[in-house]
């Protein structure tokens, strides 16, 4: 290493040349790097959907859901699964441990589902497995207008779609909300009965009259002539005029139009899109991975403007989601924070070191950042808020090694060394301490690469970018800085050498006082730490991840009327009308019958259902002064919906950085007896509602709903020649409808659906069933009775057991973790929980799991750092002295979070862990110089005072640059990264202050006793 340093200094022109080349490559890499809003994460989760037409929820649970769950439980890495059994469909969501390989786990799921298909009942359809839960739309554009039908809007959408799909960087464009039509044949059962026909007879006639069979050709001398016979329907009139009966008595002809209303209409049960109450369709665009979507977005907008110019002026084109703009704003904001941080850091360096040395030292910043850009490009890490935050964190560290090297070279110059010799001696003197300090930082951040799950994937760029840039800064300090110092630096004049700052004098006096009262000094530090642990930290609110700071939320809407899309649409309209009265609400985009296209990475795709709707709401808090945050607005809207919407359930959801949960507080009650579970759930909800700060207390259990039971008299039915198949087939066709044939027109195909007009019990009782044996039609009431009963609409399971989740949300200013603690300690012991099992699944469990993992990783980092220090100092005790800086930093971090009213979030805790390397670095530099001073003959106390004086500039400036670099991030208002910046800044501030006093005092106590012991035992 020393020989390399010597060659680099002697050939400094070549060194600087290669430095420029690296910088140019870094600039080009920055240009090529893709831009994203947030990191892409993939979680090992799969959704298995299995239709079972005609089956009740109980049958679906027993015959489908249970079989699938039993097959999945044996898969490697299996964590848990949730089952939802509804009438006609089974939905199983399987979750794997965070450390499994995602591709392998998903393939295992597909194999398991394939294997279980033979065990499913004959009536069940093939299962579909959705393993791609991360695909996210980057662009959602709505087309709407008061005067336009869905067909017209869809035709406009196709025009946009044709242009947008040709843009480089767009992987696909989908048109959502295009409503298919069908020909509806609504039969009058009274008229049909008069003709003695069944619904099946009508369907058979329609199919027979709408058929095209090749007729062949006739051969002539000059060739062949094709014969064409009429077959397909050409118009609705053809369908209406279809003859279905001819009276044998009087020859009267009956046609379809005599017994049915034939018309073209939108298919039943299809997804509808609305924009601010008007019909709408959505253009949904997806970007190619690892592309600069900001540039692509400009091309998309240009194409949209070109198409729009040729369309009617009253067509409303609205950008519901436009990720290129969001990414541009986000990256520009964080780049601004980075630039401001660079300016502040450079300002501190110039103020502390003078123009010449500061120019040399400051080169480490852009050079290290550019090297980081090169490595980001090579390793496929895009520019987004997390990677830019990592550069901001690293910014203040990047000059540390350079400051130490430059300071050592300047000392050599001031002592009379020649520039080349001063550069060599100054650099080699701090090679090992700088290397060990850099390794300490790298080791402190390295375990963060091991954070499992979505949180680890989301934050992966922080430790990775910090490690790369800090490593680059070390090599810049070892090679580039001495090369430049050899040419630019000059000895200081006598007057400047004798000048001491007031801050340095203050620390020297404080240290001298501490060395005189060593035990009292250490006791005060220990007391401060204890007070922080028992008073301050318990008052900090805990948080896993905050909500995303976007000016939108979405609402999940479930109608109480199952299988009724019209009722759901009416409910959605009611919600929208209520929201429009609020001044903050700008736009509402609604999907009825399904969810909106997934537009944020952590959203879970909903399951299409006639009783489900989803609304995306954009808002502007500046339109009033009622709310300070999106959380407050969301809480207000939730309360508003709870008080005014009674025909269903509405849940306001803010976007989340973490894997989304249904609520912050989740209490799960599981067991075998659903009635017992419902009883315990009701009691728990009453008790939880009494906890101050709780809102929207609810459960995920649907009440039993009414159903009509047709009870056959088997003897009567048999005597009349009516089979069960006859009854089920005819009732199915009457109520569900039956696709009898296909109507083709203008290149499109439309189903011809035949359905009855039965809409009450009386009509059902009088519904005449045609016997397949006698062909007689007998009213249902003559061989069957119709009664009422109740049924479970939805059965939820957790790991195979029936389960009910009790959900609650804390109001702003309240802590969900504390609520779960109160439920566990105060409420559960007072309840009768016989035959039930109660567990928790809210934010508290996420915090426990992930914070514990982070604490374990931090412990590993501390152990590795100790091993490094053991090698550097060849002492068991001195590394422990240095490690005392770690708990001291906790004092500052906790105080900072408390003073600035920030939660102890996952990122704040991440900042505490990141402090380990930073504070240890200062301790290394200090202890190294104390040991050197002792080798020069100083007493222990004098060596401590001398080391603090000599390392004052390096330690203070290093800490100051890190703190200044983090100021823009701390003041940014980012609920994700401000807590981390504040915990780092405050922790480093206090630990630096204490390091300059407490570490030398502890060193003096321990080394003094060891020295005395050696002297007493010569």
Secondary structure, DSSP 8 states (H G I E B T S, - for coil): -HHHHHHHHHTHHHHHHHHHHHHHHHHHHHHHS-B-SS------EEEEEEE-TT--HHHHIIIIIHHHHHHHTTSTTEEEEEEEEETTEEEEEEEE-TTS-HHHHHHHHHHHHHHHGGGS-TT----EEE-------SEEEEEE-TT--HHHHHHHHHHHHHHHTTSTTEEEEEEE----EEEEEEE-HHHHHHHT--HHHHHHHHHHHS------EEEETTEEEE-----S--SHHHHHT-EEEE-TTT--EEEHHHHEEEEEEE-TT--EEEETTEEEEEEEEEE-TTS-HHHHHHHHHHHHHHHHTTS-TT-EEEEEEEHHHHHHHHHHHHHHHHHHHHHHHHHHHHHHH-HHHHHHHHHHHHHHHHHHHHHHHHHT--BSHHHHHHHHHHHTTTTHHHHHHHHHHHHHHHTT--HHHHHHHHHHHTHHHHHHHHHHHHHHHHGGGG--HHHHHHHHHHHHHHHHHHHHHHHIIIIIIHHHHHHH-----HHHHT---HHHHHHHHHHHHHHHSHHHHHHHHHHHHHHIIIIIGGGS-B-SS-B---SEEEEEEEESSTT-HHHHHHHHHHHHHHHTTSTTEEEEEEEESS-----STT-------TTEEEEEEEE-GGG-SS-SSHHHHHHHHHHHHHHH--SEEEEEE--BSS---S-SEEEEEEES-HHHHHHHHHHHHHHHHTSTTEEEEEES----EEEEEEEE-HHHHHHTT--HHHHHHHHHHHHT-EEEEEEEETTEEEEEEEEE---SHHHHHT-EEE-TTT--EEEGGGTEEEEEEEE-SEEEEETTEEEEEEEEEE-TT--HHHHHHHIIIIIGGGS--TT-EEEE-SHHHHHHHHHHHHHHHHHHHHHHHHHHHHHHH--HHHHHHHHHHHHHHHHHHHHHHHHTT--B-HHHHHHHHHHHHHHHHHHHHHHHHHHHHHHTT--HHHHHHHHHHHSHHHHHHHHHHHHHHHHHHHTS--TTTHHHHHHHHHHHHHHHHHIIIIIHHHHHHHHHHHHHHHHH--
